[in-house]
């Protein structure tokens, strides 16, 4: 019986996905369609509402993406949190409070300027700044870990101010 249900769900899912692949993707709204419902979003909502995707699991995936994809950035040789970083951390704190079984690793990163030792210490101060702010917001400190990678893992290896600005960051990983 359970096998028949799984086979049926697999068949329905392949039909839905197959039908979605055959459609032409529109990159801009055609004239006369301004303000109309976005058909891709509507289709995704329909699939979620159909029961093929568990809405609770979909919400968890979205929340986990907010925790991991939203980085915070720092000025040169600084570890103080900018207002936008605080807003990002407030979002993360709300999600962590929602899911008591989720823990987070905060990774501190630097650009390549400075000695390796100095950048490891600065990366740790950056990660600790985010850690302390999350604790202030009510996240249990036992659920947070920090690590510094210094200059070891640049996002952009170029020797430009733009690249260096991308590399001065905290990244976040969820572990359960």
JODA-V468019 format. One record per pair of residues at least 4 apart in sequence whose C-alpha atoms are under 7 Angstrom apart, sorted by the first residue. I is the first residue (numbers start at 1). J is the second residue. If there is no record, write none. Layout:
<<I:J> <I:J>>
This chain:
<<1:5> <2:6> <3:7> <4:8> <5:9> <6:10> <7:11> <8:12> <9:13> <10:14> <11:15> <12:16> <13:17> <14:18> <15:19> <16:20> <17:21> <18:22> <19:23> <29:33> <29:34> <38:42> <39:43> <40:44> <41:45> <42:46> <43:47> <44:48> <45:49> <46:50> <47:51> <47:52> <47:53> <48:52> <48:53> <48:54> <48:55> <53:58> <54:58> <55:59> <56:60> <57:61> <58:62> <59:63> <60:64> <61:65> <62:66> <63:67> <63:95> <64:68> <65:69> <66:70> <67:92> <67:172> <68:172> <68:173> <68:174> <71:169> <71:170> <71:171> <71:172> <72:85> <72:169> <72:170> <73:168> <73:169> <73:170> <74:78> <74:79> <74:168> <74:169> <79:125> <79:126> <79:129> <80:129> <81:85> <81:86> <82:86> <83:87> <84:88> <85:89> <86:90> <87:91> <88:92> <89:93> <89:134> <90:94> <91:95> <92:96> <93:97> <93:134> <93:137> <93:139> <94:98> <95:99> <96:100> <96:102> <96:139> <97:139> <101:176> <102:174> <102:175> <102:176> <103:143> <103:144> <103:174> <103:175> <103:176> <104:143> <104:144> <104:145> <104:172> <104:173> <104:174> <104:175> <105:144> <105:145> <105:146> <105:172> <105:173> <105:174> <106:127> <106:145> <106:146> <106:147> <106:170> <106:171> <106:172> <106:173> <107:127> <107:146> <107:147> <107:148> <107:149> <107:170> <107:171> <107:172> <108:123> <108:124> <108:126> <108:127> <108:147> <108:148> <108:149> <108:150> <108:169> <108:170> <108:171> <109:123> <109:148> <109:149> <109:150> <109:151> <109:167> <109:168> <109:169> <109:170> <110:119> <110:123> <110:150> <110:151> <110:167> <110:168> <110:169> <111:151> <111:154> <111:164> <111:167> <111:168> <112:151> <114:118> <114:119> <115:119> <116:120> <116:150> <117:121> <118:122> <119:123> <119:150> <119:151> <120:124> <120:148> <120:149> <120:150> <121:125> <122:126> <123:127> <123:148> <123:149> <123:150> <124:128> <124:147> <124:148> <125:129> <126:130> <126:170> <127:131> <127:146> <127:147> <127:170> <128:132> <128:146> <129:133> <130:134> <131:135> <131:144> <132:136> <133:137> <134:138> <134:139> <135:139> <135:140> <135:141> <149:153> <154:167> <155:166> <155:167> <156:163> <156:166> <156:167> <157:163> <158:163> <159:163> <160:164> <161:165> <162:166> <163:167> <164:168>>
